[in-house]
Amino acid sequence: MPMPHVIVTGAAGFIGQALVRRLLREGLGGRPVEALTAVDLHFGGPDADPDPRVARVTGSVADA
């Protein structure tokens, strides 16, 4: 069974950040998350300890 790839919009916000951390820590439906795409209009800066499973995309779900 393939591992889930999760996309989190609003990932730089308070709730988005908490969701990303929880998904990376606990997985999804009992399965580990191997790839996560974090999408937001802007990110506050590079993480002190970036997780290699996370790809940051600057943009909006409304973008073409």
Number of C-alpha atoms within 10 A of each C-alpha: 4 6 12 15 14 18 17 17 17 19 22 21 14 9 10 17 14 12 14 20 12 12 18 18 11 12 17 15 9 7 13 15 19 16 17 20 16 22 21 18 13 15 16 7 7 8 8 6 6 9 12 9 12 18 14 17 16 12 15 13 10 5 5 5
